[in-house]
């Protein structure tokens, strides 16, 4: 599977998971990320997606000889 942060919200990665349920959350912690933070988030998402695609390609190659035998 993709290497994602299990503690980060998937839709808003700069927020903690289930941020909406935390009643003691401070307003400053839920602010929009800076451009540099956004860039880092996007780079992590790209790396996770590329890793997932590589695993899928590997699995596809593993399945090809099985299909040819049948």
C-alpha positions as a Markdown table, in Angstrom:
| # | Residue | x | y | z |
|---|---|---|---|---|
| 1 | Unk | 0.0 | 0.0 | 0.0 |
| 2 | Unk | 0.9 | 3.6 | -0.2 |
| 3 | Unk | 3.2 | 5.1 | 2.5 |
| 4 | Unk | 0.9 | 7.6 | 4.0 |
| 5 | Unk | 0.9 | 9.2 | 7.4 |
| 6 | Unk | -1.7 | 7.4 | 9.6 |
| 7 | Unk | -1.9 | 10.4 | 11.9 |
| 8 | Unk | -2.6 | 12.9 | 9.1 |
| 9 | Unk | -6.0 | 13.7 | 7.6 |
| 10 | Unk | -6.2 | 12.4 | 4.0 |
| 11 | Unk | -8.1 | 15.4 | 2.6 |
| 12 | Unk | -6.2 | 18.1 | 4.6 |
| 13 | Unk | -2.8 | 16.5 | 5.2 |
| 14 | Unk | -1.5 | 19.4 | 7.3 |
| 15 | Unk | -4.3 | 18.7 | 9.9 |
| 16 | Unk | -4.2 | 15.8 | 12.3 |
| 17 | Unk | -6.5 | 12.8 | 11.6 |
| 18 | Unk | -10.0 | 13.4 | 13.0 |
| 19 | Unk | -9.1 | 17.1 | 13.7 |
| 20 | Unk | -12.8 | 17.9 | 13.6 |
| 21 | Unk | -13.4 | 15.7 | 16.7 |
| 22 | Unk | -10.8 | 17.4 | 18.8 |
| 23 | Unk | -12.6 | 19.8 | 21.1 |
| 24 | Unk | -9.3 | 21.1 | 22.6 |
| 25 | Unk | -7.7 | 22.0 | 19.3 |
| 26 | Unk | -6.1 | 25.4 | 19.0 |
| 27 | Unk | -7.0 | 27.6 | 16.1 |
| 28 | Unk | -3.4 | 28.1 | 15.2 |
| 29 | Unk | -2.9 | 24.4 | 14.6 |
| 30 | Unk | -5.6 | 24.2 | 12.0 |
| 31 | Unk | -4.2 | 27.0 | 9.8 |
| 32 | Unk | -3.5 | 26.6 | 6.1 |
| 33 | Unk | 0.1 | 25.4 | 5.4 |
| 34 | Unk | 2.8 | 27.6 | 4.0 |
| 35 | Unk | 3.9 | 27.2 | 0.4 |
| 36 | Unk | 7.0 | 25.1 | 1.5 |
| 37 | Unk | 4.8 | 22.9 | 3.7 |
| 38 | Unk | 2.4 | 22.4 | 0.7 |
| 39 | Unk | 5.3 | 21.5 | -1.5 |
| 40 | Unk | 6.5 | 18.9 | 1.0 |
| 41 | Unk | 3.0 | 17.4 | 1.3 |
| 42 | Unk | 2.7 | 17.1 | -2.4 |
| 43 | Unk | 6.1 | 15.6 | -2.8 |
| 44 | Unk | 5.2 | 12.9 | -0.2 |
| 45 | Unk | 2.0 | 12.2 | -2.0 |
| 46 | Unk | 3.8 | 11.8 | -5.3 |
| 47 | Unk | 6.4 | 9.5 | -3.7 |
| 48 | Unk | 3.6 | 7.4 | -2.2 |
| 49 | Unk | 1.7 | 7.2 | -5.5 |
| 50 | Unk | 4.9 | 6.2 | -7.4 |
| 51 | Unk | 5.6 | 3.5 | -4.9 |
| 52 | Unk | 2.1 | 2.2 | -5.2 |
| 53 | Unk | 2.3 | 2.2 | -9.1 |
| 54 | Unk | 5.7 | 0.3 | -8.9 |
| 55 | Unk | 4.1 | -2.4 | -6.6 |
| 56 | Unk | 1.1 | -2.7 | -9.0 |
| 57 | Unk | 3.5 | -3.1 | -12.0 |
| 58 | Unk | 5.5 | -5.7 | -10.2 |
| 59 | Unk | 2.3 | -7.6 | -9.4 |
| 60 | Unk | 1.2 | -7.4 | -13.0 |
| 61 | Unk | 4.5 | -8.9 | -14.2 |
| 62 | Unk | 4.1 | -11.7 | -11.6 |
| 63 | Unk | 0.6 | -12.5 | -13.0 |
| 64 | Unk | 1.5 | -12.5 | -16.7 |
| 65 | Unk | 3.3 | -15.9 | -16.8 |
| 66 | Unk | 0.3 | -17.5 | -14.9 |
| 67 | Unk | -2.1 | -16.1 | -17.6 |
| 68 | Unk | 0.0 | -17.5 | -20.5 |
| 69 | Unk | 0.0 | -21.0 | -19.0 |
| 70 | Unk | -3.8 | -21.2 | -18.7 |
